[in-house]
Amino acid sequence: MVGTRSTETRTPTRREFLKTAGFAAIGAPLVFSPYVQRRAYSCIIVGAGLAGLTAANILKQAHWNVTVLEARQRTGGRVFSFGFKENPDLICELGGEWVGDSHERMKALCQDFGITLRDHRFEASLMRDGVVKRPGQWDFSPQAKTAFEKFRKTFHGYGTKERLRLDRYDWWTWLEEIGFTEDDLLLRDLQDSTDFGETIRMVSAYTAATEYFESSPANEMDFKIEGGNSRLVNALSVSIGNDSILTGMPVANIKQRGGKVTVTAGYAGGKHQAERRQGNRDSRWQNFYCRCLYLYGAGTNAG
């Protein structure tokens, strides 16, 4: 949903264009420079989760007119920090919880807004038969450790066929097949079920393998936002301008016609439009509708 009027003073080089224009696909960041962003744009973004808010903030900083439509009565999407009246310092995350070490965009956003990330990496103790064993005092059997590392190396060479086959197994059965003893399986079930939220008998072996072989050593449970993840949501909202974010606006219809995009949203069926600014006669002007999926939406674990 864009209206444009070009005022470029020179043509950017290929390197400048690739560096500043970002990517036209969802899931990639957008970056602007004065060379490619001296136009009058407007945009409607559907969804006020981290993806939508981050996209809106980037566009707002590039002087776009932005309207964010959110179906719920709150912003943040699956990020929601709950505070307790009895103890204001106590925060419970009801949605996405951790920031992983590989979540570069999330870490960069926190740095931009001066939000502190606290190291959350830890090693687990084990209580078994009433005896507590500290980290380093318990482990899987040598047989299980050898089998697990062998599988790790093999997994990285898997193609689509092998991954689909693996997905037909539950994690317990697969580990048993590669050599885990019953005692190792019970330990693995205790350890992994706290991550998956259910017994590993109910978890796809492929899902479990990607969880442990394609993430950070701490399984992306590396950091937590001091004061709760909603701090980042609130900071983005303030930067965008709360008056540009409309909640309680479920989208019912999107039409593109006559040089503009019209989005019907809200229980009253209100209409929102993105179109060229008055007086813009540039024939190259175009409109588009963009819903942001997973740009930053996967930025926190639980994910």
C-alpha positions, -999 to +999 in steps of 0.1 A: +000+000+000+024+026-012+023+060-027+055+074-041+070+105-056+106+102-066+131+129-055+163+108-060+194+128-067+215+100-080+214+063-088+228+041-061+255+016-068+246-021-068+263-026-035+245+004-020+212-009-033+217-044-020+228-031+014+200-006+019+170-019+001+168-051+021+149-081+007+115-082-009+106-115+008+090-119+042+113-130+069+141-106+059+149-072+074+142-040+055+169-013+057+167+021+041+191+049+031+186+084+017+195+072-017+166+048-021+140+062+004+132+098-006+096+091-014+062+095+002+050+061+012+020+048+032+015+013+044-010-008+064+004-036+085-018-064+097-007-077+131+009-060+161+031-088+172+069-084+171+070-089+134+044-063+126+057-038+151+093-041+140+083-037+103+062-007+113+090+008+133+115+004+104+091+020+080+082+048+104+119+056+108+121+059+070+093+085+071+065+062+059+029+068+071+021+036+089-011+021+103-010-011+123-042-031+126-044-057+154-073-080+160-067-084+197-073-057+223-035-056+231-002-055+212+025-081+214+010-111+198+024-142+215+047-121+236+029-113+269+045-105+302+022-107+332+029-087+363+017-094+398+001-066+419+014-082+451+050-081+438+056-056+409+091-069+404+079-104+397+072-111+360+057-142+344+060-148+307+028-162+293+041-165+258+076-163+242+101-164+269+138-166+260+161-147+235+185-172+220+221-164+213+214-168+176+185-143+176+206-115+162+177-093+153+162-095+188+195-087+204+200-058+181+165-044+189+171-047+226+204-028+221+187-001+201+162+005+228+187+002+257+169-029+271+191-052+292+194-089+284+202-111+314+222-142+309+199-172+315+222-201+306+224-228+333+233-264+339+207-288+354+209-306+387+192-340+391+172-353+420+167-391+419+156-414+446+158-385+470+194-377+462+203-344+446+232-344+421+248-312+410+260-304+375+290-326+367+278-353+392+254-370+368+254-378+331+241-402+305+259-435+300+290-436+277+270-458+253+242-432+250+266-402+247+285-420+218+253-428+201+239-393+204+271-377+190+271-402+161+235-393+154+243-356+155+269-359+128+247-382+107+217-358+110+235-329+094+239-349+063+202-359+061+183-350+030+145-347+027+139-384+025+158-392+057+142-363+076+107-374+066+116-410+077+128-396+110+096-376+115+077-409+116+094-418+148+088-405+183+119-393+201+119-421+227+117-449+201+144-433+179+168-429+208+161-465+218+169-476+183+202-459+181+214-474+214+200-456+245+194-479+275+161-477+294+179-457+322+192-433+296+157-430+281+142-422+315+168-394+321+163-381+286+125-381+291+129-362+323+152-336+308+135-331+274+099-331+286+106-299+306+115-283+272+087-299+250+060-298+277+052-334+272+068-369+273+093-376+245+070-405+235+047-378+220+074-357+203+086-362+167+122-374+165+128-349+137+114-320+158+136-330+187+167-334+165+163-299+150+158-285+185+191-298+198+212-299+166+202-266+150+202-242+178+227-227+204+243-250+230+218-237+255+190-246+231+183-209+225+174-204+262+204-180+265+189-146+276+159-130+292+148-094+288+151-077+321+116-066+333+098-088+308+096-092+271+066-068+269+092-040+275+103-045+239+067-045+226+061-012+245+093+004+233+084-004+197+048+009+202+061+042+216+086+046+187+059+040+161+034+061+179+005+045+198-020+065+177-008+046+146-016+012+162-053+003+163-063-027+184-096-046+183-094-045+145-098-080+130-093-078+093-124-089+073-115-079+038-086-065+016-092-050-018-068-036-043-084-014-069-079+019-086-045+027-073-052+020-037-056-008-012-086-008+011-086-029+043-119-035+061-113-041+098-130-038+132-163-050+144-180-019+129-164-026+095-143+005+093-122+010+062-085+019+061-066+029+030-031+033+018-027+055-012-005+081-029-004+115-013-024+144-029-006+159-058+015+128-066+014+121-103+043+098-106+031+069-129+055+046-113+036+048-080+022+015-069+003+000-040+009-032-021-004-051+009+021-068+031+015-090+060+047-097+080+052-133+090+082-144+111+103-113+105+108-110+142+079-133+152+103-161+159+126-139+179+117-154+212+114-190+222+084-208+234+095-197+214 
